[in-house]
Amino acid sequence: MLMIIFAWASILITTILTPKKYLWSFTTTQSFSVAFMSLIWFFYQDFTFSNQFFIIDNISAPLAMLTCWLFPLTMLASQSKLSLEPINRQRMYIANSTFLQLTTLLAFSTSDLMLFFIFFEASLIPTMIIITRWGAQERRLEAGMYLAFYTMLGAVPLMIWLIKFYATYDSLLPSLMQTMSIMQTNSNYPGLFWATYNMAFLIKLPMYCLHLWLPKAHVEAPIAGSMVLAGTLLKLGGYGILRTSVLIQNIMLNQTFPIMIIAILGILATALLCLRQTDLKSLIAMSSVSHMNLVVAATLISSPWSYSGAMIMMIAHGLTSSALFCLANTSYERTNTRTMITLRGTILIFPLAWSWWLIVAMYNIALPPSISFAGEFLIMASLFNWSPIAFLAVALNLIFTTAYTLYVLWATQRGPLPNHIKLLYPFNIREHTLLFLHVVPAVLLIAKPDLILF
Ligand SMILES: *[C@@H]1O[C@H](CO)[C@@H](O)[C@H](O)[C@H]1NC(C)=O
């Protein structure tokens, strides 16, 4: 594991040393080779590995793999826009992305909870730098501020809990605690306790009502920021909940009932909100919130099936929403607008791009051959087991999701072809490769879903 960390860190050196002309080709190639190396390492280790520094098990391995897979894709996605900037800014950008990659990878793979907490919070710094330095509009500062304040708000209770835990048990290694069931924190108000110490994770996911920072951050971030935010940073929250779930007493669902209600309402409300968006990127951000609330609901049920469902959902959403942001970015780079109504009619001049849109939209509405279907299916099955009414509400979500996905397709692809669209330059190989590399893993995973089962 240390080897992988060093391999990723070596990209920093390449960034500094390569001449201007080869900067993007070198760093992209290197990140691809490091990503493949990491994947091979994960397979080689059989997804179970732990010592006092690192832990790779069935919770962290899939997410760490997703992190490794997405980094070269962010490099591919951001080069056309950034290569127009001054060379030093380009180097800074790559260095900051690599730094972000390192912190998230370490957060996923470190075994000590305090270190996890530190990297979890540290990932905020490069994210904020990327959003506020490379965002396109003035409001990026506001977005950065929202991001920082929301994260810090959640950090305090979590830190108190961790320190208290350490003071009581002298250890923060979950691998040790799993074997000792007596090491569970007891409290008189388990539901409230659950919500308070999970606040940091719920904000990161984000749960409905705590999600206001997300659409802002997504809309203002450059493409790599959006991809990493949707692909891996949101998953840090889900990972935190799953990881610490062994440490607290088994919560009864009637104690966390209000949170469950918020999550289920959040799934529906954000899916409906998507139907009212005019901005493509904020629509995708809203749909992320809707999907992540499914994860919150699943972790609240806390049965093996729902945990598996949450896990698969996170992986599937990481690939799907990252692909959606790439698609949004391809039209943004050509037209410099995110307003959907001005992007109409592109199916007539970009038929191949339409097929990418269609495939990714199918993933988003969880059509069977895709991996998101497995996740949604597991979550809905475990919800049905809990309460048929909750199941009905989430089934309604399927309809809303389909509705807004079709709305996106309709608004951005179909319709008459306006004159300003006719002059756009065609898709290039880089963009097709980028989308291909998003789409393929989601299909391949369905052939071997036990890779990402909990
Ligand atoms: C990130 O960018 C900032 C300013 O753009 C720079 O000062 C800093 O050194 C960069 N961080 C890394 C890790 O390169």
The ligand as an SDF file (V2000), in Angstrom:
LIG
                    3D

 14 14  0  0  0  0  0  0  0  0999 V2000
   -2.1000   24.3750   -4.8470 C   0  0  0  0  0  0  0  0  0  0  0  0
   -2.2730   25.6340   -5.4180 O   0  0  0  0  0  0  0  0  0  0  0  0
   -1.8190   26.7100   -4.6180 C   0  0  0  0  0  0  0  0  0  0  0  0
   -2.1500   28.0010   -5.2890 C   0  0  0  0  0  0  0  0  0  0  0  0
   -2.6840   27.8530   -6.5200 O   0  0  0  0  0  0  0  0  0  0  0  0
   -0.3240   26.5870   -4.3640 C   0  0  0  0  0  0  0  0  0  0  0  0
    0.1380   27.6550   -3.5800 O   0  0  0  0  0  0  0  0  0  0  0  0
   -0.0600   25.2640   -3.6900 C   0  0  0  0  0  0  0  0  0  0  0  0
    1.3220   25.0600   -3.5670 O   0  0  0  0  0  0  0  0  0  0  0  0
   -0.6630   24.1150   -4.4790 C   0  0  0  0  0  0  0  0  0  0  0  0
   -0.5760   22.9040   -3.6800 N   0  0  0  0  0  0  0  0  0  0  0  0
    0.1870   21.8890   -4.0210 C   0  0  0  0  0  0  0  0  0  0  0  0
    0.1620   20.6900   -3.1490 C   0  0  0  0  0  0  0  0  0  0  0  0
    0.8670   21.8990   -4.9790 O   0  0  0  0  0  0  0  0  0  0  0  0
  1  2  1  0
  1 10  1  0
  2  3  1  0
  3  4  1  0
  3  6  1  0
  4  5  1  0
  6  7  1  0
  6  8  1  0
  8  9  1  0
  8 10  1  0
 10 11  1  0
 11 12  1  0
 12 13  1  0
 12 14  2  0
M  END
$$$$
